Amino acid sequence: MTILMLSSTAHAKTPYDEWFPDTAEQMILFCPAERKDSYADENYLRIEAFEHYMVNPDIEMRALELSAQYNITHVLSISEFDVIRAAKIRALLNIEGQSLISAEAYRDKVLMKQLLQSTAVKTPHFDKAIDGVNIQRFVEKYGYPVVLKPIDGSGSSDVVIARKQQDIDMFLQTHPDIGRYEIEQFIDGEMYHIDGLVHNAEVKCAYVSHYYNGCLAFKDYQPLASYMLKKDHSLSQALQQEVKQVVAALPTLPNGSFHAEFFVTPTNDIYFCEIASRTGGGEIGRMLEHAIGMQLNQMSLYLQTGRADEVNGHTQIQRYGGFILLPPQNATFQGIEQQLDEDWVLFQSHKATPGQAFGAAQLSVDHIMSVVIEGEDEATLIARIDQVIAWYQKEVQWK
């Protein structure tokens, strides 16, 4: 077995040499040039670094060149932005794994909803933005508010909620690339995310969490937070069934992880938002690692390389958790008056140094600090999220 790993992350986040015992004999790593030094050459069969990794057209060609020498049997990735590239390389090498049509369905927010229209899964009314005329036609038919977002975006980047004509006019003036946007009906409801694993094209496990304040909170300089629902919660069970229907309806995802989002209205109607064939961002992976004992990324790669037995003992929830991403302010970070010191805090990251200037967050996952917490139930987790946010507002100093 020879694995080609496409990886945009550094070793600290994805220690492949720790997850796989024989990376020096069986893994070729492709990574951005700026990440290469985080990996040790001696731990891999080969490491190739690329400038402008996200858009570099040479990566597919280099994979073809190396396949003749190393007989590549698996092409793996964990990043949203490598999903289609990995599928293209698999098609070129004629090897198993997620197909190109499946990869596109899990990336293209219009295509995935089109494929769900003949199923029992509810979706908001939607269309490609195309141009100003089509947007106006959509608004006249369905009314305000509407949501405009990139068809292949992630992290709530460039998402616009238009509540009046002036918002549409501003969007058209500031977004010349309108062709890559979709428009959809705004759903007034709470947002939930479901993260889990697919094995042999069926959902193997799914964990339901509730976004504490929504994915667009960063636009108001507010933290993004999430907490897990108990597995016997009625809504948890309903959302697990919804995600199973989605995975069954889309082109086959043979093995891997997924991150899905749904809206739940005040009348408990469930609407599909989107799904991706990779682990959720932010601290979702770390939160679930504490809950089940292994990282979803690691488990996903094991399933894709035939090591399902090593996953089976880590699918049951052992404890519940949540996370908070504390965003930058449009100001200069001055420091922390008093550190957060609670025994229910499982993990903290600090990314800012005193005197460092910041602008507003651009993505829902942008943060200067992250906190992962544990708690025995939803009420406890919510109270602890509130406590962390109150600490941030009081103790983190800006000027």
Phi, psi and omega in degrees: 000129173235123184257130168260114181256118174268119188218118177268358185259164178273167184303324183301327180271327184227080180279076185302325181293339175273328181282327181245129185287341188235041181297329181294335181257342190225001184236125169261129183249124170257130182209165174295149181303323183286350179260348190301320184293345178282345179253145180267124182304322184291347181269002184226153175300322179193141173238127177239125181253143185232133170288150179049051190307316187299329185239009185289118183282353183279348186295313180299318180296321180294324176298319178296319179297317183285335182296328179293330182273325189246357179053064181296130181249339181221137171241117187239153174205158177234357184263143174307323187274357176253356185301309182287321179300316179298319180295322177298317181294320177301317180297318179295325181267355180057051178238162185288161179136187180299130182282169180294319180294324176293315180301318180293322179294329179273357178249324187270111187291336175282312181301316183297323179287324176300319181290341180266353187296333180267011181250181178279355181286126179278135174234153172296158169298140187208165175192164169290142180296314178063293182201178182299324180296316181292322177298315181297320179297319180296315181297319179297328182278320188246348177080176177268160352280162174230161180245133175242126182209153180300138181300326183241028183279174175208164178065023180058025180291134175061024176279132181236130172257116181260121183251352180203171185299324179300326178293320177295316180300316179296319178300314181295327179286329187257358183231082179293342181267042186301336181296341180263016181249153168246158174239137179214160177298136176282127178259121179276098182191176176276148180255137178236151174237144180239124182237138181185202186229146172248132176229128183051044173072011177234147179295119181273321178203150181212134184238126188258133179227156181248124173292124184296321184218020173085155185287346182258012180300329182299335180295338177253022179063025181259151180295151168264127181222158182206151177216148183284145172269149175299146186294338179266005177296134184300322179290325176300314180294321180294318181289327175297321178293322178298315183291330176296321178295321180296311181298321180293329184277330183279160176308143194306124165261106187294308182210146177146186179257164178216158175224115182239152178229139180225152171259142173237119184280169177301339178263013177067022169283139183251125179241134176290136174256297179191168178215148177228147180267061176195168179290146179297156183272198183063228179250023179299315181299316182290321177301314181286331175299318177292330183283323187239350173097002178204148179289140177299323178300316179297316180295321178300314180294325176297315179297323182287345181244021173076025181248045184299329181300330181281349179266328190304328181278004185230034181253348181269139179289125178261329177203164185252152184209181177204177177213158176226128173256115184265115191277161172289156171258165177277069189195185179257128180289129182256339181131186182240125181293308181223130184291154175280117185224088179228144184289345178270001174275117183273330186201143172224141170238143178232122186243004183244148175240146181306135181093355181277129181269143180229155168254184180292151176298142179255339180232158179297334183265002177293132182201157172258341176214148172229148182225128175250131185235166172234160178188153187281343180203175184298318182299318179294317180296318178298316180298322180286325173299314177303320181293319179295317180295319178297321176298315180300314183293329182270317193261337180272122189257137179228156178218000000 
